[in-house]
Amino acid sequence: MIAVPHYISPEQYLDLEGQSPIRHEYRRGLVYAMAGGTDNHDRIALNLLTLVNLHLGNSECRFHSGNVKVNYQDEFYYYPDAFVTCDPRDRGDRYIKRHPKLIAEVLSPSTQAFDLDEKFKDYQQLDSLEEYVLIFQESQQVECRRRTVTNTWETTTYTAGDRLSLKSIDLEFDISQLYLGID
């Protein structure tokens, strides 16, 4: 990830982002241009979107793709590949959500280390977050990090042949369904 090398305020970021044809993420005063994804990245995200969207149906929960930002105070504005919010407070702003219960990222070589470590640390600040899902592209592997009742995180790793459980939204499916149509 390449950052614009000078500090800008969250307000400046939101103003610039509203005018830009290119999406950028914001983290503690630095702005990062988002790289384009691969066809496999796009397909995995689409498969997840389809599974979760059909599962949620007409419930009170809303599922968003990588076009809506998740924010925590003035710390960050990220575009997760997918996330679910069931909090009515998230209905007031069409561009920014602050109370997701599930966030999913499809890992790319350029962002994998950040998504696994620093971005996860940032997301942990969201009290509403119950589950952080990391989907690998190069192999059928999904890592689900779940918040426990003691506010710690435990990790479950699913691999080829496993049945994946997204406990935060009560959804189970074969991991192979995420990788349909992948080259």
Secondary structure, 3 states (H helix, E strand, C coil): CCEECCCCCHHHHHHHHHHCCCCEEEECCEEEECCCCCHHHHHHHHHHHHHHHHHHCCCCCEEEECCCEEEECCCEEECCCEEEECCHHHHCCCCEECCEEEEEEECCCCCHHHHHCHHHHHHCCCCCCCEEEEECCCCCEEEEEEECCCCCEEEEEEECCCEEEEHHHCEEEEHHHHHCCCC
